[in-house]
Amino acid sequence: MVAHTPDELTDDTSTEFVNALTAAINEQHFQVVLQMDHSETLDSAGLEALLDIQDLTREQGGNLKISGLEDPGRKILEITRIDQRIDLFDSVIDAVSSFQ
């Protein structure tokens, strides 16, 4: 499943976003790619949302990948070392292909 993150993945949007993805994951969509090419703002709640989604996919035997994230978002994931927990890809095609 490919999901687009909101332009701002913050405290204001992260709960609704996680709830929507949780519903999809519970419907057997365990391999998730987050297309983050339009996400310009990412705060601590957004980072927590990414980790929550990763935990949920892994509990179901799947995984989470991120595509299209550019600076400063990519830099934030590097500084927080989340990039060592979640695979980052430049394109959706590369991210989806990595599941095989």
C-alpha positions as CSV (number, residue, x, y, z in Angstrom):
1,M,0.0,0.0,0.0
2,V,1.3,3.5,-0.9
3,A,0.0,6.3,1.4
4,H,0.7,10.0,1.0
5,T,1.5,11.8,4.2
6,P,-0.1,15.2,4.9
7,D,1.9,18.4,4.1
8,E,2.4,18.8,7.8
9,L,2.9,15.7,9.9
10,T,2.6,17.3,13.2
11,D,0.6,17.1,16.5
12,D,-2.4,18.5,14.6
13,T,-2.5,15.8,11.9
14,S,-0.6,12.8,13.2
15,T,-3.4,11.1,15.2
16,E,-5.8,11.2,12.3
17,F,-3.1,9.9,10.0
18,V,-2.1,7.0,12.3
19,N,-5.7,6.1,12.8
20,A,-6.3,5.9,9.0
21,L,-3.2,3.8,8.4
22,T,-4.0,1.6,11.3
23,A,-7.4,0.8,9.8
24,A,-5.7,0.0,6.4
25,I,-3.0,-2.2,8.1
26,N,-5.7,-4.1,10.0
27,E,-7.3,-4.8,6.6
28,Q,-4.2,-6.9,5.6
29,H,-2.1,-4.1,4.1
30,F,1.2,-4.9,5.9
31,Q,3.7,-3.6,3.4
32,V,3.4,0.2,3.5
33,V,5.3,2.9,1.6
34,L,4.8,6.5,2.8
35,Q,5.2,8.9,0.0
36,M,6.5,12.0,1.8
37,D,7.4,14.2,-1.2
38,H,4.9,17.0,-0.1
39,S,5.6,16.8,3.6
40,E,7.2,20.0,4.6
41,T,6.8,20.0,8.3
42,L,7.7,17.2,10.7
43,D,7.6,17.6,14.5
44,S,8.1,15.1,17.4
45,A,4.5,13.9,17.1
46,G,5.1,13.2,13.4
47,L,8.2,11.3,14.2
48,E,6.3,9.3,16.8
49,A,3.6,8.6,14.2
50,L,6.2,7.1,11.8
51,L,7.6,4.9,14.6
52,D,4.0,3.8,15.6
53,I,3.2,2.9,12.0
54,Q,6.4,0.9,11.7
55,D,5.7,-1.0,14.9
56,L,2.2,-1.8,13.7
57,T,3.4,-3.1,10.3
58,R,6.1,-5.2,11.9
59,E,3.7,-6.7,14.4
60,Q,1.7,-7.9,11.4
61,G,4.8,-9.3,9.7
62,G,5.2,-6.4,7.3
63,N,7.3,-3.3,7.0
64,L,7.3,0.4,6.5
65,K,9.4,2.3,3.8
66,I,9.5,6.0,3.2
67,S,9.9,7.6,-0.3
68,G,10.4,11.1,-1.7
69,L,11.4,12.8,1.6
70,E,13.8,15.7,1.0
71,D,15.6,18.0,3.3
72,P,14.9,19.2,5.9
73,G,12.8,16.1,6.7
74,R,15.4,13.7,5.6
75,K,18.0,15.4,7.7
76,I,15.6,15.2,10.7
77,L,15.4,11.4,10.3
78,E,19.2,11.2,10.0
79,I,19.8,13.3,13.2
80,T,17.2,11.3,15.2
81,R,18.6,8.0,13.6
82,I,15.1,7.0,12.5
83,D,16.7,6.5,9.1
84,Q,18.5,3.5,10.6
85,R,15.1,2.0,11.6
86,I,13.1,2.9,8.5
87,D,14.4,2.5,5.0
88,L,14.4,5.7,2.9
89,F,14.1,5.7,-0.9
90,D,14.1,8.5,-3.5
91,S,11.2,7.1,-5.4
92,V,8.0,5.1,-4.8
93,I,9.0,2.6,-7.4
94,D,12.3,1.8,-5.6
95,A,10.5,1.6,-2.2
96,V,7.8,-0.8,-3.6
97,S,10.4,-2.9,-5.4
98,S,12.4,-3.3,-2.2
99,F,9.6,-5.5,-0.7
100,Q,10.3,-8.3,-3.2
